[in-house]
């Protein structure tokens, strides 16, 4: 299995989720701060899925 680059939409969603997770950890925003770890985890999982499967 050779890793491939994720498509732009998946990469953008993962990036936004990761940034929101980091911001939620560093600041106090009601919903984002409560779920900062989940948002960061979702971002990493989406990037892992995007690089593991060709065409996603």
mmCIF entry with sequence, helices, sheets and N, C-alpha, C, O atoms, coordinates in Angstrom:
data_MODEL
# 
_entry.id   MODEL 
# 
_entity.id                         1 
_entity.type                       polymer 
_entity.pdbx_number_of_molecules   1 
# 
_entity_poly.entity_id                      1 
_entity_poly.type                           'polypeptide(L)' 
_entity_poly.nstd_linkage                   no 
_entity_poly.nstd_monomer                   no 
_entity_poly.pdbx_seq_one_letter_code       
;(UNK)(UNK)(UNK)(UNK)(UNK)(UNK)(UNK)(UNK)(UNK)(UNK)(UNK)(UNK)(UNK)(UNK)(UNK)(UNK)
(UNK)(UNK)(UNK)(UNK)(UNK)(UNK)(UNK)(UNK)(UNK)(UNK)(UNK)(UNK)(UNK)(UNK)(UNK)(UNK)
(UNK)(UNK)(UNK)(UNK)(UNK)(UNK)(UNK)(UNK)(UNK)(UNK)(UNK)(UNK)(UNK)(UNK)(UNK)(UNK)
(UNK)(UNK)(UNK)(UNK)(UNK)(UNK)(UNK)(UNK)
;
_entity_poly.pdbx_seq_one_letter_code_can   XXXXXXXXXXXXXXXXXXXXXXXXXXXXXXXXXXXXXXXXXXXXXXXXXXXXXXXX 
_entity_poly.pdbx_strand_id                 A 
# 
loop_
_entity_poly_seq.entity_id 
_entity_poly_seq.num 
_entity_poly_seq.mon_id 
_entity_poly_seq.hetero 
1 1  UNK n 
1 2  UNK n 
1 3  UNK n 
1 4  UNK n 
1 5  UNK n 
1 6  UNK n 
1 7  UNK n 
1 8  UNK n 
1 9  UNK n 
1 10 UNK n 
1 11 UNK n 
1 12 UNK n 
1 13 UNK n 
1 14 UNK n 
1 15 UNK n 
1 16 UNK n 
1 17 UNK n 
1 18 UNK n 
1 19 UNK n 
1 20 UNK n 
1 21 UNK n 
1 22 UNK n 
1 23 UNK n 
1 24 UNK n 
1 25 UNK n 
1 26 UNK n 
1 27 UNK n 
1 28 UNK n 
1 29 UNK n 
1 30 UNK n 
1 31 UNK n 
1 32 UNK n 
1 33 UNK n 
1 34 UNK n 
1 35 UNK n 
1 36 UNK n 
1 37 UNK n 
1 38 UNK n 
1 39 UNK n 
1 40 UNK n 
1 41 UNK n 
1 42 UNK n 
1 43 UNK n 
1 44 UNK n 
1 45 UNK n 
1 46 UNK n 
1 47 UNK n 
1 48 UNK n 
1 49 UNK n 
1 50 UNK n 
1 51 UNK n 
1 52 UNK n 
1 53 UNK n 
1 54 UNK n 
1 55 UNK n 
1 56 UNK n 
# 
_struct_asym.id          A 
_struct_asym.entity_id   1 
# 
loop_
_struct_conf.conf_type_id 
_struct_conf.id 
_struct_conf.pdbx_PDB_helix_id 
_struct_conf.beg_label_comp_id 
_struct_conf.beg_label_asym_id 
_struct_conf.beg_label_seq_id 
_struct_conf.pdbx_beg_PDB_ins_code 
_struct_conf.end_label_comp_id 
_struct_conf.end_label_asym_id 
_struct_conf.end_label_seq_id 
_struct_conf.pdbx_end_PDB_ins_code 
_struct_conf.beg_auth_comp_id 
_struct_conf.beg_auth_asym_id 
_struct_conf.beg_auth_seq_id 
_struct_conf.end_auth_comp_id 
_struct_conf.end_auth_asym_id 
_struct_conf.end_auth_seq_id 
_struct_conf.pdbx_PDB_helix_class 
_struct_conf.details 
_struct_conf.pdbx_PDB_helix_length 
HELX_P HELX_P1 AA1 UNK A 8  ? UNK A 26 ? UNK A 8  UNK A 26 1 ? 19 
HELX_P HELX_P2 AA2 UNK A 30 ? UNK A 34 ? UNK A 30 UNK A 34 1 ? 5  
HELX_P HELX_P3 AA3 UNK A 36 ? UNK A 52 ? UNK A 36 UNK A 52 1 ? 17 
# 
_struct_conf_type.id          HELX_P 
_struct_conf_type.criteria    ? 
_struct_conf_type.reference   ? 
# 
loop_
_atom_site.group_PDB 
_atom_site.id 
_atom_site.type_symbol 
_atom_site.label_atom_id 
_atom_site.label_alt_id 
_atom_site.label_comp_id 
_atom_site.label_asym_id 
_atom_site.label_entity_id 
_atom_site.label_seq_id 
_atom_site.pdbx_PDB_ins_code 
_atom_site.Cartn_x 
_atom_site.Cartn_y 
_atom_site.Cartn_z 
_atom_site.occupancy 
_atom_site.B_iso_or_equiv 
_atom_site.pdbx_formal_charge 
_atom_site.auth_seq_id 
_atom_site.auth_comp_id 
_atom_site.auth_asym_id 
_atom_site.auth_atom_id 
_atom_site.pdbx_PDB_model_num 
ATOM 1   N N  . UNK A 1 1  ? 0.850   -1.175 0.000  1.00 0.00 ? 1  UNK A N  1 
ATOM 2   C CA . UNK A 1 1  ? 0.000   0.000  0.000  1.00 0.00 ? 1  UNK A CA 1 
ATOM 3   C C  . UNK A 1 1  ? 0.899   1.243  0.000  1.00 0.00 ? 1  UNK A C  1 
ATOM 4   O O  . UNK A 1 1  ? 1.700   1.443  0.913  1.00 0.00 ? 1  UNK A O  1 
ATOM 5   N N  . UNK A 1 2  ? 0.753   2.062  -1.028 1.00 0.00 ? 2  UNK A N  1 
ATOM 6   C CA . UNK A 1 2  ? 1.513   3.293  -1.123 1.00 0.00 ? 2  UNK A CA 1 
ATOM 7   C C  . UNK A 1 2  ? 0.630   4.462  -0.710 1.00 0.00 ? 2  UNK A C  1 
ATOM 8   O O  . UNK A 1 2  ? -0.487  4.591  -1.211 1.00 0.00 ? 2  UNK A O  1 
ATOM 9   N N  . UNK A 1 3  ? 1.106   5.315  0.193  1.00 0.00 ? 3  UNK A N  1 
ATOM 10  C CA . UNK A 1 3  ? 0.293   6.470  0.565  1.00 0.00 ? 3  UNK A CA 1 
ATOM 11  C C  . UNK A 1 3  ? 0.175   7.451  -0.586 1.00 0.00 ? 3  UNK A C  1 
ATOM 12  O O  . UNK A 1 3  ? 1.091   7.603  -1.395 1.00 0.00 ? 3  UNK A O  1 
ATOM 13  N N  . UNK A 1 4  ? -0.971  8.112  -0.644 1.00 0.00 ? 4  UNK A N  1 
ATOM 14  C CA . UNK A 1 4  ? -1.203  9.121  -1.670 1.00 0.00 ? 4  UNK A CA 1 
ATOM 15  C C  . UNK A 1 4  ? -1.687  10.402 -1.000 1.00 0.00 ? 4  UNK A C  1 
ATOM 16  O O  . UNK A 1 4  ? -2.114  10.389 0.155  1.00 0.00 ? 4  UNK A O  1 
ATOM 17  N N  . UNK A 1 5  ? -1.618  11.485 -1.721 1.00 0.00 ? 5  UNK A N  1 
ATOM 18  C CA . UNK A 1 5  ? -2.077  12.763 -1.173 1.00 0.00 ? 5  UNK A CA 1 
ATOM 19  C C  . UNK A 1 5  ? -3.598  12.783 -1.106 1.00 0.00 ? 5  UNK A C  1 
ATOM 20  O O  . UNK A 1 5  ? -4.260  12.360 -2.053 1.00 0.00 ? 5  UNK A O  1 
ATOM 21  N N  . UNK A 1 6  ? -4.167  13.270 0.005  1.00 0.00 ? 6  UNK A N  1 
ATOM 22  C CA . UNK A 1 6  ? -5.629  13.366 0.086  1.00 0.00 ? 6  UNK A CA 1 
ATOM 23  C C  . UNK A 1 6  ? -6.135  14.458 -0.846 1.00 0.00 ? 6  UNK A C  1 
ATOM 24  O O  . UNK A 1 6  ? -5.392  15.372 -1.205 1.00 0.00 ? 6  UNK A O  1 
ATOM 25  N N  . UNK A 1 7  ? -7.418  14.360 -1.241 1.00 0.00 ? 7  UNK A N  1 
ATOM 26  C CA . UNK A 1 7  ? -7.954  15.409 -2.109 1.00 0.00 ? 7  UNK A CA 1 
ATOM 27  C C  . UNK A 1 7  ? -8.118  16.704 -1.317 1.00 0.00 ? 7  UNK A C  1 
ATOM 28  O O  . UNK A 1 7  ? -8.045  16.702 -0.088 1.00 0.00 ? 7  UNK A O  1 
ATOM 29  N N  . UNK A 1 8  ? -8.335  17.786 -2.014 1.00 0.00 ? 8  UNK A N  1 
ATOM 30  C CA . UNK A 1 8  ? -8.325  19.114 -1.396 1.00 0.00 ? 8  UNK A CA 1 
ATOM 31  C C  . UNK A 1 8  ? -9.450  19.313 -0.393 1.00 0.00 ? 8  UNK A C  1 
ATOM 32  O O  . UNK A 1 8  ? -9.257  19.958 0.638  1.00 0.00 ? 8  UNK A O  1 
ATOM 33  N N  . UNK A 1 9  ? -10.618 18.768 -0.686 1.00 0.00 ? 9  UNK A N  1 
ATOM 34  C CA . UNK A 1 9  ? -11.761 18.947 0.216  1.00 0.00 ? 9  UNK A CA 1 
ATOM 35  C C  . UNK A 1 9  ? -11.520 18.227 1.540  1.00 0.00 ? 9  UNK A C  1 
ATOM 36  O O  . UNK A 1 9  ? -11.745 18.797 2.608  1.00 0.00 ? 9  UNK A O  1 
ATOM 37  N N  . UNK A 1 10 ? -11.067 16.984 1.473  1.00 0.00 ? 10 UNK A N  1 
ATOM 38  C CA . UNK A 1 10 ? -10.788 16.217 2.685  1.00 0.00 ? 10 UNK A CA 1 
ATOM 39  C C  . UNK A 1 10 ? -9.672  16.868 3.480  1.00 0.00 ? 10 UNK A C  1 
ATOM 40  O O  . UNK A 1 10 ? -9.740  16.932 4.707  1.00 0.00 ? 10 UNK A O  1 
ATOM 41  N N  . UNK A 1 11 ? -8.647  17.350 2.795  1.00 0.00 ? 11 UNK A N  1 
ATOM 42  C CA . UNK A 1 11 ? -7.538  18.013 3.465  1.00 0.00 ? 11 UNK A CA 1 
ATOM 43  C C  . UNK A 1 11 ? -8.006  19.282 4.170  1.00 0.00 ? 11 UNK A C  1 
ATOM 44  O O  . UNK A 1 11 ? -7.586  19.554 5.294  1.00 0.00 ? 11 UNK A O  1 
ATOM 45  N N  . UNK A 1 12 ? -8.876  20.063 3.519  1.00 0.00 ? 12 UNK A N  1 
ATOM 46  C CA . UNK A 1 12 ? -9.378  21.304 4.109  1.00 0.00 ? 12 UNK A CA 1 
ATOM 47  C C  . UNK A 1 12 ? -10.238 21.020 5.335  1.00 0.00 ? 12 UNK A C  1 
ATOM 48  O O  . UNK A 1 12 ? -10.129 21.728 6.337  1.00 0.00 ? 12 UNK A O  1 
ATOM 49  N N  . UNK A 1 13 ? -11.086 20.005 5.276  1.00 0.00 ? 13 UNK A N  1 
ATOM 50  C CA . UNK A 1 13 ? -11.930 19.647 6.423  1.00 0.00 ? 13 UNK A CA 1 
ATOM 51  C C  . UNK A 1 13 ? -11.066 19.190 7.591  1.00 0.00 ? 13 UNK A C  1 
ATOM 52  O O  . UNK A 1 13 ? -11.310 19.572 8.735  1.00 0.00 ? 13 UNK A O  1 
ATOM 53  N N  . UNK A 1 14 ? -10.056 18.372 7.303  1.00 0.00 ? 14 UNK A N  1 
ATOM 54  C CA . UNK A 1 14 ? -9.156  17.895 8.353  1.00 0.00 ? 14 UNK A CA 1 
ATOM 55  C C  . UNK A 1 14 ? -8.378  19.056 8.959  1.00 0.00 ? 14 UNK A C  1 
ATOM 56  O O  . UNK A 1 14 ? -8.189  19.107 10.175 1.00 0.00 ? 14 UNK A O  1 
ATOM 57  N N  . UNK A 1 15 ? -7.932  19.976 8.136  1.00 0.00 ? 15 UNK A N  1 
ATOM 58  C CA . UNK A 1 15 ? -7.191  21.136 8.623  1.00 0.00 ? 15 UNK A CA 1 
ATOM 59  C C  . UNK A 1 15 ? -8.058  22.012 9.517  1.00 0.00 ? 15 UNK A C  1 
ATOM 60  O O  . UNK A 1 15 ? -7.613  22.454 10.575 1.00 0.00 ? 15 UNK A O  1 
ATOM 61  N N  . UNK A 1 16 ? -9.289  22.262 9.098  1.00 0.00 ? 16 UNK A N  1 
ATOM 62  C CA . UNK A 1 16 ? -10.205 23.075 9.905  1.00 0.00 ? 16 UNK A CA 1 
ATOM 63  C C  . UNK A 1 16 ? -10.505 22.397 11.237 1.00 0.00 ? 16 UNK A C  1 
ATOM 64  O O  . UNK A 1 16 ? -10.513 23.055 12.278 1.00 0.00 ? 16 UNK A O  1 
ATOM 65  N N  . UNK A 1 17 ? -10.751 21.093 11.216 1.00 0.00 ? 17 UNK A N  1 
ATOM 66  C CA . UNK A 1 17 ? -11.025 20.368 12.462 1.00 0.00 ? 17 UNK A CA 1 
ATOM 67  C C  . UNK A 1 17 ? -9.815  20.412 13.384 1.00 0.00 ? 17 UNK A C  1 
ATOM 68  O O  . UNK A 1 17 ? -9.967  20.602 14.591 1.00 0.00 ? 17 UNK A O  1 
ATOM 69  N N  . UNK A 1 18 ? -8.629  20.243 12.842 1.00 0.00 ? 18 UNK A N  1 
ATOM 70  C CA . UNK A 1 18 ? -7.414  20.292 13.653 1.00 0.00 ? 18 UNK A CA 1 
ATOM 71  C C  . UNK A 1 18 ? -7.180  21.666 14.251 1.00 0.00 ? 18 UNK A C  1 
ATOM 72  O O  . UNK A 1 18 ? -6.834  21.780 15.427 1.00 0.00 ? 18 UNK A O  1 
ATOM 73  N N  . UNK A 1 19 ? -7.365  22.711 13.457 1.00 0.00 ? 19 UNK A N  1 
ATOM 74  C CA . UNK A 1 19 ? -7.174  24.073 13.961 1.00 0.00 ? 19 UNK A CA 1 
ATOM 75  C C  . UNK A 1 19 ? -8.202  24.396 15.039 1.00 0.00 ? 19 UNK A C  1 
ATOM 76  O O  . UNK A 1 19 ? -7.864  25.003 16.055 1.00 0.00 ? 19 UNK A O  1 
ATOM 77  N N  . UNK A 1 20 ? -9.453  23.994 14.824 1.00 0.00 ? 20 UNK A N  1 
ATOM 78  C CA . UNK A 1 20 ? -10.475 24.225 15.851 1.00 0.00 ? 20 UNK A CA 1 
ATOM 79  C C  . UNK A 1 20 ? -10.156 23.472 17.137 1.00 0.00 ? 20 UNK A C  1 
ATOM 80  O O  . UNK A 1 20 ? -10.403 23.978 18.232 1.00 0.00 ? 20 UNK A O  1 
ATOM 81  N N  . UNK A 1 21 ? -9.608  22.263 17.009 1.00 0.00 ? 21 UNK A N  1 
ATOM 82  C CA . UNK A 1 21 ? -9.213  21.509 18.196 1.00 0.00 ? 21 UNK A CA 1 
ATOM 83  C C  . UNK A 1 21 ? -8.104  22.189 18.972 1.00 0.00 ? 21 UNK A C  1 
ATOM 84  O O  . UNK A 1 21 ? -8.135  22.223 20.202 1.00 0.00 ? 21 UNK A O  1 
ATOM 85  N N  . UNK A 1 22 ? -7.128  22.728 18.267 1.00 0.00 ? 22 UNK A N  1 
ATOM 86  C CA . UNK A 1 22 ? -6.029  23.434 18.940 1.00 0.00 ? 22 UNK A CA 1 
ATOM 87  C C  . UNK A 1 22 ? -6.523  24.728 19.572 1.00 0.00 ? 22 UNK A C  1 
ATOM 88  O O  . UNK A 1 22 ? -6.187  25.032 20.717 1.00 0.00 ? 22 UNK A O  1 
ATOM 89  N N  . UNK A 1 23 ? -7.319  25.488 18.828 1.00 0.00 ? 23 UNK A N  1 
ATOM 90  C CA . UNK A 1 23 ? -7.861  26.740 19.365 1.00 0.00 ? 23 UNK A CA 1 
ATOM 91  C C  . UNK A 1 23 ? -8.753  26.470 20.574 1.00 0.00 ? 23 UNK A C  1 
ATOM 92  O O  . UNK A 1 23 ? -8.711  27.210 21.558 1.00 0.00 ? 23 UNK A O  1 
ATOM 93  N N  . UNK A 1 24 ? -9.550  25.423 20.502 1.00 0.00 ? 24 UNK A N  1 
ATOM 94  C CA . UNK A 1 24 ? -10.415 25.075 21.622 1.00 0.00 ? 24 UNK A CA 1 
ATOM 95  C C  . UNK A 1 24 ? -9.646  24.662 22.857 1.00 0.00 ? 24 UNK A C  1 
ATOM 96  O O  . UNK A 1 24 ? -10.113 24.862 23.978 1.00 0.00 ? 24 UNK A O  1 
ATOM 97  N N  . UNK A 1 25 ? -8.477  24.090 22.663 1.00 0.00 ? 25 UNK A N  1 
ATOM 98  C CA . UNK A 1 25 ? -7.643  23.704 23.808 1.00 0.00 ? 25 UNK A CA 1 
ATOM 99  C C  . UNK A 1 25 ? -6.983  24.924 24.445 1.00 0.00 ? 25 UNK A C  1 
ATOM 100 O O  . UNK A 1 25 ? -6.822  24.976 25.665 1.00 0.00 ? 25 UNK A O  1 
ATOM 101 N N  . UNK A 1 26 ? -6.604  25.899 23.634 1.00 0.00 ? 26 UNK A N  1 
ATOM 102 C CA . UNK A 1 26 ? -5.867  27.057 24.139 1.00 0.00 ? 26 UNK A CA 1 
ATOM 103 C C  . UNK A 1 26 ? -6.762  28.180 24.640 1.00 0.00 ? 26 UNK A C  1 
ATOM 104 O O  . UNK A 1 26 ? -6.327  28.986 25.463 1.00 0.00 ? 26 UNK A O  1 
ATOM 105 N N  . UNK A 1 27 ? -8.001  28.254 24.165 1.00 0.00 ? 27 UNK A N  1 
ATOM 106 C CA . UNK A 1 27 ? -8.904  29.323 24.577 1.00 0.00 ? 27 UNK A CA 1 
ATOM 107 C C  . UNK A 1 27 ? -10.179 28.731 25.170 1.00 0.00 ? 27 UNK A C  1 
ATOM 108 O O  . UNK A 1 27 ? -10.333 27.513 25.256 1.00 0.00 ? 27 UNK A O  1 
ATOM 109 N N  . UNK A 1 28 ? -11.073 29.598 25.569 1.00 0.00 ? 28 UNK A N  1 
ATOM 110 C CA . UNK A 1 28 ? -12.338 29.153 26.149 1.00 0.00 ? 28 UNK A CA 1 
ATOM 111 C C  . UNK A 1 28 ? -13.488 29.528 25.219 1.00 0.00 ? 28 UNK A C  1 
ATOM 112 O O  . UNK A 1 28 ? -14.019 30.637 25.280 1.00 0.00 ? 28 UNK A O  1 
ATOM 113 N N  . UNK A 1 29 ? -13.854 28.596 24.371 1.00 0.00 ? 29 UNK A N  1 
ATOM 114 C CA . UNK A 1 29 ? -15.001 28.747 23.484 1.00 0.00 ? 29 UNK A CA 1 
ATOM 115 C C  . UNK A 1 29 ? -15.950 27.605 23.830 1.00 0.00 ? 29 UNK A C  1 
ATOM 116 O O  . UNK A 1 29 ? -15.528 26.449 23.866 1.00 0.00 ? 29 UNK A O  1 
ATOM 117 N N  . UNK A 1 30 ? -17.202 27.900 24.080 1.00 0.00 ? 30 UNK A N  1 
ATOM 118 C CA . UNK A 1 30 ? -18.127 26.945 24.684 1.00 0.00 ? 30 UNK A CA 1 
ATOM 119 C C  . UNK A 1 30 ? -18.091 25.559 24.062 1.00 0.00 ? 30 UNK A C  1 
ATOM 120 O O  . UNK A 1 30 ? -17.641 24.621 24.720 1.00 0.00 ? 30 UNK A O  1 
ATOM 121 N N  . UNK A 1 31 ? -18.533 25.390 22.852 1.00 0.00 ? 31 UNK A N  1 
ATOM 122 C CA . UNK A 1 31 ? -18.620 24.057 22.250 1.00 0.00 ? 31 UNK A CA 1 
ATOM 123 C C  . UNK A 1 31 ? -17.257 23.529 21.838 1.00 0.00 ? 31 UNK A C  1 
ATOM 124 O O  . UNK A 1 31 ? -16.965 22.346 22.014 1.00 0.00 ? 31 UNK A O  1 
ATOM 125 N N  . UNK A 1 32 ? -16.430 24.394 21.296 1.00 0.00 ? 32 UNK A N  1 
ATOM 126 C CA . UNK A 1 32 ? -15.137 23.962 20.775 1.00 0.00 ? 32 UNK A CA 1 
ATOM 127 C C  . UNK A 1 32 ? -14.214 23.502 21.910 1.00 0.00 ? 32 UNK A C  1 
ATOM 128 O O  . UNK A 1 32 ? -13.522 22.493 21.771 1.00 0.00 ? 32 UNK A O  1 
ATOM 129 N N  . UNK A 1 33 ? -14.199 24.224 23.015 1.00 0.00 ? 33 UNK A N  1 
ATOM 130 C CA . UNK A 1 33 ? -13.331 23.852 24.135 1.00 0.00 ? 33 UNK A CA 1 
ATOM 131 C C  . UNK A 1 33 ? -13.745 22.518 24.757 1.00 0.00 ? 33 UNK A C  1 
ATOM 132 O O  . UNK A 1 33 ? -12.894 21.746 25.200 1.00 0.00 ? 33 UNK A O  1 
ATOM 133 N N  . UNK A 1 34 ? -15.037 22.252 24.790 1.00 0.00 ? 34 UNK A N  1 
ATOM 134 C CA . UNK A 1 34 ? -15.520 20.999 25.360 1.00 0.00 ? 34 UNK A CA 1 
ATOM 135 C C  . UNK A 1 34 ? -15.145 19.800 24.497 1.00 0.00 ? 34 UNK A C  1 
ATOM 136 O O  . UNK A 1 34 ? -14.976 18.697 25.016 1.00 0.00 ? 34 UNK A O  1 
ATOM 137 N N  . UNK A 1 35 ? -15.014 20.000 23.193 1.00 0.00 ? 35 UNK A N  1 
ATOM 138 C CA . UNK A 1 35 ? -14.752 18.911 22.263 1.00 0.00 ? 35 UNK A CA 1 
ATOM 139 C C  . UNK A 1 35 ? -13.430 19.074 21.515 1.00 0.00 ? 35 UNK A C  1 
ATOM 140 O O  . UNK A 1 35 ? -13.297 18.593 20.389 1.00 0.00 ? 35 UNK A O  1 
ATOM 141 N N  . UNK A 1 36 ? -12.460 19.741 22.118 1.00 0.00 ? 36 UNK A N  1 
ATOM 142 C CA . UNK A 1 36 ? -11.213 20.029 21.415 1.00 0.00 ? 36 UNK A CA 1 
ATOM 143 C C  . UNK A 1 36 ? -10.450 18.748 21.068 1.00 0.00 ? 36 UNK A C  1 
ATOM 144 O O  . UNK A 1 36 ? -9.908  18.635 19.968 1.00 0.00 ? 36 UNK A O  1 
ATOM 145 N N  . UNK A 1 37 ? -10.402 17.789 21.986 1.00 0.00 ? 37 UNK A N  1 
ATOM 146 C CA . UNK A 1 37 ? -9.678  16.548 21.696 1.00 0.00 ? 37 UNK A CA 1 
ATOM 147 C C  . UNK A 1 37 ? -10.342 15.783 20.560 1.00 0.00 ? 37 UNK A C  1 
ATOM 148 O O  . UNK A 1 37 ? -9.659  15.244 19.690 1.00 0.00 ? 37 UNK A O  1 
ATOM 149 N N  . UNK A 1 38 ? -11.668 15.734 20.564 1.00 0.00 ? 38 UNK A N  1 
ATOM 150 C CA . UNK A 1 38 ? -12.395 15.026 19.508 1.00 0.00 ? 38 UNK A CA 1 
ATOM 151 C C  . UNK A 1 38 ? -12.146 15.685 18.152 1.00 0.00 ? 38 UNK A C  1 
ATOM 152 O O  . UNK A 1 38 ? -11.933 14.995 17.156 1.00 0.00 ? 38 UNK A O  1 
ATOM 153 N N  . UNK A 1 39 ? -12.171 17.017 18.112 1.00 0.00 ? 39 UNK A N  1 
ATOM 154 C CA . UNK A 1 39 ? -11.931 17.725 16.855 1.00 0.00 ? 39 UNK A CA 1 
ATOM 155 C C  . UNK A 1 39 ? -10.530 17.454 16.326 1.00 0.00 ? 39 UNK A C  1 
ATOM 156 O O  . UNK A 1 39 ? -10.352 17.238 15.127 1.00 0.00 ? 39 UNK A O  1 
ATOM 157 N N  . UNK A 1 40 ? -9.542  17.464 17.201 1.00 0.00 ? 40 UNK A N  1 
ATOM 158 C CA . UNK A 1 40 ? -8.179  17.180 16.779 1.00 0.00 ? 40 UNK A CA 1 
ATOM 159 C C  . UNK A 1 40 ? -8.038  15.743 16.311 1.00 0.00 ? 40 UNK A C  1 
ATOM 160 O O  . UNK A 1 40 ? -7.358  15.480 15.319 1.00 0.00 ? 40 UNK A O  1 
ATOM 161 N N  . UNK A 1 41 ? -8.666  14.817 17.007 1.00 0.00 ? 41 UNK A N  1 
ATOM 162 C CA . UNK A 1 41 ? -8.640  13.413 16.619 1.00 0.00 ? 41 UNK A CA 1 
ATOM 163 C C  . UNK A 1 41 ? -9.313  13.208 15.262 1.00 0.00 ? 41 UNK A C  1 
ATOM 164 O O  . UNK A 1 41 ? -8.805  12.457 14.429 1.00 0.00 ? 41 UNK A O  1 
ATOM 165 N N  . UNK A 1 42 ? -10.433 13.859 15.034 1.00 0.00 ? 42 UNK A N  1 
ATOM 166 C CA . UNK A 1 42 ? -11.136 13.745 13.755 1.00 0.00 ? 42 UNK A CA 1 
ATOM 167 C C  . UNK A 1 42 ? -10.254 14.256 12.617 1.00 0.00 ? 42 UNK A C  1 
ATOM 168 O O  . UNK A 1 42 ? -10.207 13.651 11.546 1.00 0.00 ? 42 UNK A O  1 
ATOM 169 N N  . UNK A 1 43 ? -9.557  15.365 12.849 1.00 0.00 ? 43 UNK A N  1 
ATOM 170 C CA . UNK A 1 43 ? -8.659  15.898 11.835 1.00 0.00 ? 43 UNK A CA 1 
ATOM 171 C C  . UNK A 1 43 ? -7.562  14.921 11.456 1.00 0.00 ? 43 UNK A C  1 
ATOM 172 O O  . UNK A 1 43 ? -7.287  14.728 10.272 1.00 0.00 ? 43 UNK A O  1 
ATOM 173 N N  . UNK A 1 44 ? -6.931  14.301 12.447 1.00 0.00 ? 44 UNK A N  1 
ATOM 174 C CA . UNK A 1 44 ? -5.870  13.334 12.178 1.00 0.00 ? 44 UNK A CA 1 
ATOM 175 C C  . UNK A 1 44 ? -6.403  12.076 11.509 1.00 0.00 ? 44 UNK A C  1 
ATOM 176 O O  . UNK A 1 44 ? -5.759  11.531 10.612 1.00 0.00 ? 44 UNK A O  1 
ATOM 177 N N  . UNK A 1 45 ? -7.563  11.614 11.934 1.00 0.00 ? 45 UNK A N  1 
ATOM 178 C CA . UNK A 1 45 ? -8.148  10.414 11.335 1.00 0.00 ? 45 UNK A CA 1 
ATOM 179 C C  . UNK A 1 45 ? -8.516  10.675 9.872  1.00 0.00 ? 45 UNK A C  1 
ATOM 180 O O  . UNK A 1 45 ? -8.293  9.820  9.014  1.00 0.00 ? 45 UNK A O  1 
ATOM 181 N N  . UNK A 1 46 ? -9.071  11.839 9.590  1.00 0.00 ? 46 UNK A N  1 
ATOM 182 C CA . UNK A 1 46 ? -9.397  12.164 8.202  1.00 0.00 ? 46 UNK A CA 1 
ATOM 183 C C  . UNK A 1 46 ? -8.150  12.216 7.331  1.00 0.00 ? 46 UNK A C  1 
ATOM 184 O O  . UNK A 1 46 ? -8.177  11.757 6.189  1.00 0.00 ? 46 UNK A O  1 
ATOM 185 N N  . UNK A 1 47 ? -7.065  12.764 7.846  1.00 0.00 ? 47 UNK A N  1 
ATOM 186 C CA . UNK A 1 47 ? -5.824  12.779 7.074  1.00 0.00 ? 47 UNK A CA 1 
ATOM 187 C C  . UNK A 1 47 ? -5.281  11.371 6.874  1.00 0.00 ? 47 UNK A C  1 
ATOM 188 O O  . UNK A 1 47 ? -4.767  11.049 5.803  1.00 0.00 ? 47 UNK A O  1 
ATOM 189 N N  . UNK A 1 48 ? -5.393  10.532 7.896  1.00 0.00 ? 48 UNK A N  1 
ATOM 190 C CA . UNK A 1 48 ? -4.934  9.145  7.752  1.00 0.00 ? 48 UNK A CA 1 
ATOM 191 C C  . UNK A 1 48 ? -5.769  8.391  6.715  1.00 0.00 ? 48 UNK A C  1 
ATOM 192 O O  . UNK A 1 48 ? -5.228  7.634  5.909  1.00 0.00 ? 48 UNK A O  1 
ATOM 193 N N  . UNK A 1 49 ? -7.059  8.595  6.739  1.00 0.00 ? 49 UNK A N  1 
ATOM 194 C CA . UNK A 1 49 ? -7.928  7.953  5.751  1.00 0.00 ? 49 UNK A CA 1 
ATOM 195 C C  . UNK A 1 49 ? -7.619  8.476  4.352  1.00 0.00 ? 49 UNK A C  1 
ATOM 196 O O  . UNK A 1 49 ? -7.555  7.704  3.396  1.00 0.00 ? 49 UNK A O  1 
ATOM 197 N N  . UNK A 1 50 ? -7.430  9.775  4.237  1.00 0.00 ? 50 UNK A N  1 
ATOM 198 C CA . UNK A 1 50 ? -7.152  10.374 2.943  1.00 0.00 ? 50 UNK A CA 1 
ATOM 199 C C  . UNK A 1 50 ? -5.852  9.902  2.318  1.00 0.00 ? 50 UNK A C  1 
ATOM 200 O O  . UNK A 1 50 ? -5.757  9.801  1.094  1.00 0.00 ? 50 UNK A O  1 
ATOM 201 N N  . UNK A 1 51 ? -4.859  9.614  3.128  1.00 0.00 ? 51 UNK A N  1 
ATOM 202 C CA . UNK A 1 51 ? -3.587  9.138  2.580  1.00 0.00 ? 51 UNK A CA 1 
ATOM 203 C C  . UNK A 1 51 ? -3.561  7.634  2.401  1.00 0.00 ? 51 UNK A C  1 
ATOM 204 O O  . UNK A 1 51 ? -2.717  7.124  1.665  1.00 0.00 ? 51 UNK A O  1 
ATOM 205 N N  . UNK A 1 52 ? -4.446  6.917  3.043  1.00 0.00 ? 52 UNK A N  1 
ATOM 206 C CA . UNK A 1 52 ? -4.438  5.463  2.958  1.00 0.00 ? 52 UNK A CA 1 
ATOM 207 C C  . UNK A 1 52 ? -5.185  4.937  1.740  1.00 0.00 ? 52 UNK A C  1 
ATOM 208 O O  . UNK A 1 52 ? -4.805  3.908  1.181  1.00 0.00 ? 52 UNK A O  1 
ATOM 209 N N  . UNK A 1 53 ? -6.225  5.616  1.328  1.00 0.00 ? 53 UNK A N  1 
ATOM 210 C CA . UNK A 1 53 ? -7.046  5.152  0.223  1.00 0.00 ? 53 UNK A CA 1 
ATOM 211 C C  . UNK A 1 53 ? -6.883  6.064  -0.976 1.00 0.00 ? 53 UNK A C  1 
ATOM 212 O O  . UNK A 1 53 ? -6.944  7.288  -0.850 1.00 0.00 ? 53 UNK A O  1 
ATOM 213 N N  . UNK A 1 54 ? -6.679  5.473  -2.122 1.00 0.00 ? 54 UNK A N  1 
ATOM 214 C CA . UNK A 1 54 ? -6.538  6.262  -3.340 1.00 0.00 ? 54 UNK A CA 1 
ATOM 215 C C  . UNK A 1 54 ? -7.928  6.674  -3.825 1.00 0.00 ? 54 UNK A C  1 
ATOM 216 O O  . UNK A 1 54 ? -8.843  5.853  -3.887 1.00 0.00 ? 54 UNK A O  1 
ATOM 217 N N  . UNK A 1 55 ? -8.070  7.928  -4.160 1.00 0.00 ? 55 UNK A N  1 
ATOM 218 C CA . UNK A 1 55 ? -9.335  8.415  -4.682 1.00 0.00 ? 55 UNK A CA 1 
ATOM 219 C C  . UNK A 1 55 ? -10.293 8.936  -3.649 1.00 0.00 ? 55 UNK A C  1 
ATOM 220 O O  . UNK A 1 55 ? -11.433 9.246  -3.995 1.00 0.00 ? 55 UNK A O  1 
ATOM 221 N N  . UNK A 1 56 ? -9.888  9.054  -2.365 1.00 0.00 ? 56 UNK A N  1 
ATOM 222 C CA . UNK A 1 56 ? -10.776 9.639  -1.352 1.00 0.00 ? 56 UNK A CA 1 
ATOM 223 C C  . UNK A 1 56 ? -10.413 11.058 -1.092 1.00 0.00 ? 56 UNK A C  1 
ATOM 224 O O  . UNK A 1 56 ? -11.048 11.717 -0.269 1.00 0.00 ? 56 UNK A O  1 
# 
